[in-house]
Amino acid sequence: MRRPSVAVIDYGIGNLHSAHKALLCVGADAVLTADPQVIASTDAVVLPGVGNFGACMEAIRSHNLEGPINRAIASGRPFLGICVGMQMLFESSDESPGAPGLGVFAGTVRWLPHSVKRPQMQWNRLAITRPDLVIGSDSSADQWMYFVHSLAAVPVESEIIAATVDYGGDVVAACRRENILATQFHPEKSSVAGLALLERWVLSVRGEQA
């Protein structure tokens, strides 16, 4: 069975190895890379991220990776953003005023409300708002995923929201549009449920259903 090739974008910030290892575990031929030619040639692309929005965007731009990321998305190949990798797909973040995001999704990233502990550092159960072969159906009641974040996306287009969690109100947990899937949670750190989601994504890259 062919293992689809997946480029995990390495821009020098954060622990990218856990996402890389998880993708290898679920059947992808994953490679950590900052090479635009490799990013352009793989079946799918993953943008992980942890830490500060502005620092991550600065690193992407200093490594000349903004163009390869945008071209990968425009190519129609499956693209997965994880945690800050999801946030960077938006236009801006309250965490780093003046630091533009990639602007793939209209909207911004806002601080979680003062009424809850920040960061959200816990397991939380997904509420599926847009049934999807990768995210799951609206009856997928037992998908507990691991979150570590103090900010969350606020999309202009509510129809891209694929899942939410309850944390002082509805918090966007995943977005989906065409070839793009983005998760605020860390599937690679979410045990069985997270690995199952990554496996479904890899199957979708291969053009199969779970």
C-alpha positions in Angstrom: 0.0 0.0 0.0 1.5 3.3 -1.0 2.4 5.7 1.8 1.5 9.3 0.7 4.3 11.8 0.9 3.7 14.6 3.4 5.9 17.7 3.9 5.9 18.9 7.6 7.1 22.5 7.3 10.2 23.1 9.4 10.7 26.8 10.1 12.9 26.3 13.2 10.4 27.0 16.0 8.7 24.5 18.4 8.6 20.8 18.7 7.8 19.7 15.2 9.0 16.2 15.7 5.9 14.9 17.5 3.7 15.8 14.5 6.3 14.2 12.2 6.5 11.0 14.2 2.7 10.7 14.5 2.3 11.0 10.8 4.8 8.3 10.2 3.0 6.1 12.7 -0.4 6.4 10.8 1.0 5.6 7.4 2.4 8.7 5.8 5.9 9.1 4.3 6.4 12.3 6.2 9.5 14.5 6.1 10.5 17.6 8.0 11.6 20.2 5.5 12.1 23.8 4.7 12.9 23.1 1.0 10.4 24.7 -1.3 11.0 22.1 -4.0 10.1 19.3 -1.5 7.1 21.2 -0.2 5.9 21.6 -3.9 6.4 17.9 -4.7 4.6 16.1 -1.9 1.1 14.8 -1.8 0.2 16.9 1.2 1.6 19.6 3.5 1.4 20.1 7.3 2.0 23.4 9.1 2.5 22.7 12.9 3.1 25.5 15.4 3.6 26.2 19.1 4.4 29.4 20.9 3.9 33.0 19.9 2.0 34.0 16.7 4.3 36.8 15.8 7.5 34.8 16.4 6.2 32.0 14.2 5.2 34.3 11.4 8.6 36.0 11.6 10.3 32.6 11.4 8.2 31.6 8.4 9.1 34.8 6.6 12.8 34.7 7.5 13.0 31.2 6.1 11.2 32.4 2.9 8.4 29.9 3.4 5.3 32.1 3.0 5.3 31.7 -0.7 5.7 27.9 -0.7 2.9 27.6 1.9 0.5 29.8 -0.1 1.4 27.9 -3.3 0.8 24.5 -1.5 -2.7 25.7 -0.4 -3.5 27.1 -3.9 -2.5 23.8 -5.5 -5.5 22.0 -4.0 -3.3 19.4 -2.2 -4.5 18.5 1.3 -3.1 21.0 3.8 -3.2 20.6 7.6 -2.6 23.4 10.1 -2.1 22.4 13.8 -2.4 24.8 16.8 -0.5 28.0 16.0 -0.3 26.5 12.5 -4.0 27.0 12.4 -3.9 30.5 13.9 -1.4 31.6 11.3 -3.9 30.9 8.5 -5.9 33.9 9.8 -5.2 37.5 9.1 -4.0 38.6 12.5 -3.7 37.8 16.2 -4.3 39.8 19.3 -1.2 38.2 20.7 1.0 40.0 18.2 -0.6 43.3 17.0 1.0 44.4 13.7 2.2 41.0 12.7 0.2 39.9 9.7 -0.8 36.3 9.4 -1.1 34.3 6.1 -4.6 35.5 5.5 -5.9 32.3 4.1 -9.0 32.6 6.3 -10.7 35.9 6.9 -10.8 36.7 10.6 -8.5 37.1 13.5 -7.3 35.3 16.6 -8.6 36.5 20.0 -7.6 35.9 23.6 -9.8 33.4 25.4 -12.2 35.2 27.9 -10.9 36.4 31.2 -13.5 34.2 32.9 -11.5 31.0 32.2 -8.0 29.9 33.0 -5.4 30.8 30.3 -4.0 28.8 28.7 -6.6 26.1 28.2 -4.3 23.1 29.0 -6.5 20.1 29.1 -8.5 17.5 27.3 -11.8 18.7 25.9 -14.5 17.0 23.9 -15.2 18.1 20.3 -18.7 19.2 19.2 -18.8 18.6 15.5 -20.5 21.5 13.7 -19.6 20.5 10.1 -19.6 16.7 9.6 -16.5 15.7 7.7 -14.8 12.4 6.8 -11.7 13.5 8.7 -13.1 15.5 11.6 -16.0 13.1 12.0 -19.8 13.0 12.1 -22.1 15.1 14.3 -22.6 11.9 16.3 -18.9 11.6 17.2 -19.5 12.3 20.8 -16.3 10.8 22.3 -13.6 12.7 20.5 -11.5 14.1 23.3 -8.6 16.1 22.1 -5.7 17.8 23.9 -5.5 21.6 23.9 -2.8 24.0 24.9 -3.7 27.6 23.9 -4.6 31.0 25.2 -6.1 32.4 22.0 -8.6 31.0 19.5 -9.7 31.8 16.0 -12.7 34.0 15.3 -13.5 33.4 11.6 -15.5 35.9 9.5 -17.2 33.0 7.7 -18.8 30.8 10.4 -19.4 28.1 7.8 -15.8 27.1 7.9 -16.1 26.1 11.5 -15.9 22.3 11.7 -15.8 21.7 15.4 -16.0 23.7 18.7 -15.3 23.0 22.4 -16.9 24.4 25.5 -14.4 26.6 27.4 -16.2 29.6 28.8 -18.5 29.4 25.8 -18.0 28.0 22.3 -14.4 28.0 21.2 -13.4 27.2 17.6 -11.5 23.9 17.7 -11.2 23.1 13.9 -11.8 24.8 10.6 -12.4 23.2 7.2 -12.5 24.7 3.7 -11.9 22.7 0.5 -8.4 21.2 0.8 -7.6 22.9 4.1 -8.1 21.4 7.6 -6.9 23.3 10.6 -7.1 22.2 14.3 -6.5 24.2 17.4 -5.9 21.0 19.3 -2.9 18.8 18.9 -4.0 15.5 17.3 -0.5 14.2 17.6 -0.7 14.5 21.4 -4.3 13.3 21.7 -3.8 9.6 22.1 -6.1 7.2 20.3 -8.6 9.8 19.1 -6.0 12.1 17.8 -4.0 9.4 15.9 -7.3 8.1 14.5 -8.0 11.6 13.1 -4.5 11.8 11.6 -5.0 8.4 10.1 -8.3 9.5 8.5 -6.5 12.5 7.1 -3.7 10.4 5.6 -6.4 8.1 4.1 -8.0 11.1 2.6 -4.7 12.2 1.1 -4.5 8.8 -0.5 -8.0 9.2 -1.8 -9.6 6.6 0.5 -12.2 6.6 3.3 -11.6 5.4 6.8 
